[in-house]
Amino acid sequence: MLASSLVETGHQLAEQLGIDWAKFTAQTINFLIVLAILWRFAYRPVLTMLAERKRLIEEGLAGAEKGRQSLAEAEEQRRKILRDAESRSEKMVAEARAAADIQGAKRLSEAHAQAETLVKKAQETMDRERALLEAEMRKELGRLVARTTEKVVGRVLTPQDEERLRKEAVAQVAG
């Protein structure tokens, strides 16, 4: 009874609202057919397209993240290369300075050796010239002594007298 009263109440309510069950059923069937067609030909392809876009976006994001990581690695590699290059350049500069210091010291020692050689040669030349000058002065002194003696004595000296006077004068001057 309750069921029959509910059905009866439902029919009365439907009549009051102006619902025709035959039309309602036909419209419901039409709606379900349109829904099935839309589901198959519109909604499913849209869902597939959205899923594909989502997959492409995720791949793009993954690629971007991978690119960021690659960029970070490349930047770190660049920094490492720069540090290595700087280290090598500092080492090369230090080696060049050391080589320059060695070359400078070598050239300085060569210059000192050349200066010493020049000084020795100059000393030897001066010693030779002094010896030549002394010999020439002795000769000249002897000649002067001999002429002076000739004038004082008033006679011409023999070569033996001249030699003896020259030796005596040189001995006194050197002595």
C-alpha beads as a LAMMPS data file, in Angstrom:
LAMMPS data file: protein, C-alpha beads

175 atoms
174 bonds

1 atom types
1 bond types

-500.0 500.0 xlo xhi
-500.0 500.0 ylo yhi
-500.0 500.0 zlo zhi

Masses

1 110.0

Atoms # bond

1 1 1 0.000 0.000 0.000
2 1 1 2.666 2.357 0.782
3 1 1 4.245 1.637 -2.535
4 1 1 1.004 2.111 -4.409
5 1 1 0.323 5.320 -2.559
6 1 1 3.799 6.567 -3.389
7 1 1 3.373 5.760 -7.068
8 1 1 -0.030 7.421 -7.045
9 1 1 1.393 10.490 -5.368
10 1 1 4.191 10.536 -7.936
11 1 1 1.669 10.456 -10.811
12 1 1 -0.371 13.229 -9.299
13 1 1 2.701 15.348 -8.774
14 1 1 3.847 14.707 -12.324
15 1 1 0.434 15.714 -13.677
16 1 1 0.472 18.865 -11.598
17 1 1 3.923 19.754 -12.926
18 1 1 2.874 18.961 -16.471
19 1 1 5.198 16.014 -16.972
20 1 1 4.249 13.571 -19.687
21 1 1 5.968 10.291 -18.967
22 1 1 6.114 9.220 -22.593
23 1 1 7.792 12.492 -23.611
24 1 1 10.016 12.402 -20.544
25 1 1 11.164 8.896 -21.402
26 1 1 11.776 9.847 -25.038
27 1 1 13.701 12.965 -23.970
28 1 1 15.732 10.936 -21.495
29 1 1 16.588 8.410 -24.236
30 1 1 17.503 11.287 -26.597
31 1 1 19.625 12.856 -23.880
32 1 1 21.432 9.567 -23.259
33 1 1 22.047 9.106 -27.006
34 1 1 23.440 12.674 -27.308
35 1 1 25.483 12.089 -24.166
36 1 1 26.926 8.842 -25.616
37 1 1 27.748 10.550 -28.942
38 1 1 29.350 13.508 -27.184
39 1 1 31.204 11.134 -24.887
40 1 1 32.569 9.122 -27.769
41 1 1 33.293 11.843 -30.338
42 1 1 33.935 14.958 -28.255
43 1 1 34.649 14.317 -24.605
44 1 1 36.952 11.296 -25.082
45 1 1 39.152 13.038 -27.731
46 1 1 39.273 16.142 -25.538
47 1 1 40.343 13.995 -22.577
48 1 1 42.911 12.244 -24.763
49 1 1 44.173 15.596 -26.035
50 1 1 44.345 16.948 -22.473
51 1 1 46.209 13.841 -21.312
52 1 1 48.652 14.260 -24.225
53 1 1 49.134 17.932 -23.372
54 1 1 49.677 17.053 -19.750
55 1 1 52.271 14.464 -20.794
56 1 1 54.003 17.000 -23.095
57 1 1 53.996 19.626 -20.344
58 1 1 55.452 17.130 -17.875
59 1 1 58.107 16.168 -20.434
60 1 1 58.814 19.854 -21.037
61 1 1 59.123 20.483 -17.312
62 1 1 61.364 17.456 -16.945
63 1 1 63.419 18.673 -19.911
64 1 1 63.603 22.149 -18.416
65 1 1 64.728 20.711 -15.086
66 1 1 67.275 18.567 -16.884
67 1 1 68.381 21.657 -18.808
68 1 1 68.731 23.599 -15.555
69 1 1 70.798 20.785 -14.104
70 1 1 72.920 20.650 -17.244
71 1 1 73.339 24.411 -17.114
72 1 1 74.355 24.223 -13.448
73 1 1 76.818 21.442 -14.243
74 1 1 78.183 23.421 -17.186
75 1 1 78.537 26.497 -14.978
76 1 1 80.358 24.458 -12.340
77 1 1 82.564 22.964 -15.057
78 1 1 83.275 26.471 -16.375
79 1 1 84.210 27.648 -12.894
80 1 1 86.467 24.638 -12.436
81 1 1 88.143 25.277 -15.786
82 1 1 88.640 28.933 -14.856
83 1 1 90.111 27.947 -11.471
84 1 1 92.417 25.458 -13.174
85 1 1 93.432 28.012 -15.795
86 1 1 94.077 30.610 -13.105
87 1 1 96.114 28.116 -11.110
88 1 1 98.116 27.153 -14.191
89 1 1 98.666 30.786 -15.143
90 1 1 99.863 31.613 -11.616
91 1 1 102.197 28.624 -11.762
92 1 1 103.478 29.721 -15.165
93 1 1 104.032 33.264 -13.900
94 1 1 105.912 31.919 -10.879
95 1 1 108.019 29.694 -13.136
96 1 1 108.668 32.611 -15.490
97 1 1 109.712 34.787 -12.560
98 1 1 111.992 32.059 -11.247
99 1 1 113.479 31.602 -14.724
100 1 1 113.897 35.366 -15.044
101 1 1 115.580 35.506 -11.628
102 1 1 117.902 32.682 -12.650
103 1 1 118.647 34.372 -15.982
104 1 1 119.170 37.692 -14.201
105 1 1 121.553 36.109 -11.698
106 1 1 123.363 34.319 -14.518
107 1 1 123.692 37.504 -16.542
108 1 1 124.774 39.411 -13.453
109 1 1 127.479 36.839 -12.741
110 1 1 128.522 36.962 -16.410
111 1 1 128.659 40.764 -16.180
112 1 1 130.779 40.515 -13.014
113 1 1 133.084 38.038 -14.723
114 1 1 133.391 40.317 -17.751
115 1 1 134.024 43.300 -15.494
116 1 1 136.720 41.394 -13.625
117 1 1 138.284 40.333 -16.930
118 1 1 138.214 43.924 -18.158
119 1 1 139.725 45.140 -14.897
120 1 1 142.492 42.519 -15.136
121 1 1 143.186 43.445 -18.745
122 1 1 143.223 47.134 -17.857
123 1 1 145.575 46.409 -14.922
124 1 1 147.871 44.393 -17.180
125 1 1 147.823 47.155 -19.796
126 1 1 148.590 49.762 -17.121
127 1 1 151.416 47.601 -15.745
128 1 1 152.910 47.208 -19.236
129 1 1 152.568 50.923 -19.972
130 1 1 154.106 51.805 -16.591
131 1 1 156.975 49.427 -17.228
132 1 1 157.502 50.981 -20.669
133 1 1 157.320 54.488 -19.205
134 1 1 159.734 53.566 -16.416
135 1 1 162.163 52.080 -18.900
136 1 1 161.855 55.151 -21.085
137 1 1 162.279 57.437 -18.066
138 1 1 165.373 55.525 -16.959
139 1 1 166.828 55.875 -20.382
140 1 1 166.016 59.576 -20.496
141 1 1 167.301 60.079 -16.948
142 1 1 170.512 58.336 -17.789
143 1 1 170.947 60.502 -20.854
144 1 1 170.218 63.647 -18.852
145 1 1 172.662 62.604 -16.124
146 1 1 175.295 61.903 -18.740
147 1 1 174.822 65.320 -20.433
148 1 1 174.808 67.097 -17.126
149 1 1 177.956 65.310 -16.098
150 1 1 179.586 66.189 -19.448
151 1 1 178.778 69.840 -18.878
152 1 1 179.992 69.767 -15.279
153 1 1 183.120 67.792 -16.017
154 1 1 183.732 69.511 -19.284
155 1 1 184.699 66.514 -21.298
156 1 1 182.896 63.931 -23.433
157 1 1 182.076 60.728 -21.597
158 1 1 182.749 57.335 -23.039
159 1 1 179.863 54.940 -23.597
160 1 1 181.057 52.896 -20.578
161 1 1 180.983 56.032 -18.363
162 1 1 177.518 56.923 -19.628
163 1 1 176.255 53.404 -18.871
164 1 1 177.754 53.423 -15.390
165 1 1 176.259 56.859 -14.569
166 1 1 172.865 55.789 -15.947
167 1 1 172.794 52.674 -13.738
168 1 1 173.785 54.659 -10.676
169 1 1 171.097 57.290 -11.313
170 1 1 168.408 54.643 -11.892
171 1 1 169.463 52.780 -8.745
172 1 1 169.154 55.994 -6.704
173 1 1 165.756 56.891 -8.174
174 1 1 164.377 53.327 -7.743
175 1 1 165.977 52.925 -4.334

Bonds

1 1 1 2
2 1 2 3
3 1 3 4
4 1 4 5
5 1 5 6
6 1 6 7
7 1 7 8
8 1 8 9
9 1 9 10
10 1 10 11
11 1 11 12
12 1 12 13
13 1 13 14
14 1 14 15
15 1 15 16
16 1 16 17
17 1 17 18
18 1 18 19
19 1 19 20
20 1 20 21
21 1 21 22
22 1 22 23
23 1 23 24
24 1 24 25
25 1 25 26
26 1 26 27
27 1 27 28
28 1 28 29
29 1 29 30
30 1 30 31
31 1 31 32
32 1 32 33
33 1 33 34
34 1 34 35
35 1 35 36
36 1 36 37
37 1 37 38
38 1 38 39
39 1 39 40
40 1 40 41
41 1 41 42
42 1 42 43
43 1 43 44
44 1 44 45
45 1 45 46
46 1 46 47
47 1 47 48
48 1 48 49
49 1 49 50
50 1 50 51
51 1 51 52
52 1 52 53
53 1 53 54
54 1 54 55
55 1 55 56
56 1 56 57
57 1 57 58
58 1 58 59
59 1 59 60
60 1 60 61
61 1 61 62
62 1 62 63
63 1 63 64
64 1 64 65
65 1 65 66
66 1 66 67
67 1 67 68
68 1 68 69
69 1 69 70
70 1 70 71
71 1 71 72
72 1 72 73
73 1 73 74
74 1 74 75
75 1 75 76
76 1 76 77
77 1 77 78
78 1 78 79
79 1 79 80
80 1 80 81
81 1 81 82
82 1 82 83
83 1 83 84
84 1 84 85
85 1 85 86
86 1 86 87
87 1 87 88
88 1 88 89
89 1 89 90
90 1 90 91
91 1 91 92
92 1 92 93
93 1 93 94
94 1 94 95
95 1 95 96
96 1 96 97
97 1 97 98
98 1 98 99
99 1 99 100
100 1 100 101
101 1 101 102
102 1 102 103
103 1 103 104
104 1 104 105
105 1 105 106
106 1 106 107
107 1 107 108
108 1 108 109
109 1 109 110
110 1 110 111
111 1 111 112
112 1 112 113
113 1 113 114
114 1 114 115
115 1 115 116
116 1 116 117
117 1 117 118
118 1 118 119
119 1 119 120
120 1 120 121
121 1 121 122
122 1 122 123
123 1 123 124
124 1 124 125
125 1 125 126
126 1 126 127
127 1 127 128
128 1 128 129
129 1 129 130
130 1 130 131
131 1 131 132
132 1 132 133
133 1 133 134
134 1 134 135
135 1 135 136
136 1 136 137
137 1 137 138
138 1 138 139
139 1 139 140
140 1 140 141
141 1 141 142
142 1 142 143
143 1 143 144
144 1 144 145
145 1 145 146
146 1 146 147
147 1 147 148
148 1 148 149
149 1 149 150
150 1 150 151
151 1 151 152
152 1 152 153
153 1 153 154
154 1 154 155
155 1 155 156
156 1 156 157
157 1 157 158
158 1 158 159
159 1 159 160
160 1 160 161
161 1 161 162
162 1 162 163
163 1 163 164
164 1 164 165
165 1 165 166
166 1 166 167
167 1 167 168
168 1 168 169
169 1 169 170
170 1 170 171
171 1 171 172
172 1 172 173
173 1 173 174
174 1 174 175
